[in-house]
């Protein structure tokens, strides 16, 4: 009976640590997403301006712009769902070869 206060204190400390950990992880998560999105947008704009400066566009320039588009879409999907589009496919492949045991 006298130890109940210690158990309650332990649970409170655990809940506080878990809440603070979640706050830090989610804060880093969103900061990183915004940074990756901003860098991707900046790189795409700089590439486009470089094309205009050259006065001509090659096929590899267009393909590179599509890569930037895909990177931006991946950031958007990850921002909305907290999952990458690659995660289910990778987990499926790992499960198929028997590396993932449940």
N, C-alpha and C positions, 0 to 999 in steps of 0.2 A: 504494500500500500504506500509506503514512503517513497518508493522508487518511481511512482507514476509521474512525478514532476520531472524526473530526469528523462523519461521516455518522451513526454510531451515536448520538452526542450530539444531533445534530439530530433524529433519530427519537425519542429519549427525551424531548426538550423538547416535541416535537409531541404525543406521547402524553400527557404530563403536562398540557399546556395543554388538550387535548381532554377529558381526564378531569375537570379542574377546571371547565371550561366546562359539561360535562354535569351535574356536581354542582350548580353554581349555577343552571342553567336548571331542573333537576328540583326543586330546593328551592323556587325561586320558584313553579313550577308547582303544587306541593302546597300551599304556603302560600296562594296565591291561590285555589285550589279550596276550601280550608277556610274562608277568609274569605268568599268568595261564598256558599257553602252556609250559613254561620252568619248572614250578613246576610239572606239569603232567608228562613231559618227565623224569624229575629227579626221581620222585616217581616210575615210571615204571622201570627205570634202576635199582634203588635200590632194588625193589621187585625181579627183575630177578636175580640180583647178590645174593640176599638172597636165592633164590631157588638153585642156583649153589652151594652155601656154604653148604646148608643142604644136598645136594647130592640126593635129591628126589623131585619130583613134585607131588602135590596133585591137585585134580580137582578144589578146591577153589583157588589155585594159578593161574591156567589157566583162570578161570572165572574173577579173579581180573585183569589179563592182558587184557582181552577183555574190561573190564570197562575202563581201562586206554586208550585203543585204541579208544573207543567211546568218551571219554572226549577230546582226541586229535582231533578227527574228528569234534566234536562240536565247538572247538576253531577255527579250519580251516574254517568251514562253516560260523561261525560268522564273522571271519576276512574278508572273501570274500564278504559276502552278507549284513553284518550289521544286520542280523536277526538270531534268534535262530531257531532251527528246532521245538521247542515247541510252539513258539508264535502263529502261525496260528491255531494250535489245541486248545490252551487255549482260544483264542478269539472266536473260533467256539463254544466251549462248553459254554462259558459265554453267547454268543448270543442265544444259544439253550434254556437256562434256564431263559432267559428274564432279566438278570442282566445288559446287555449292551444295552443302548438305543442310537440311532443315531439321 
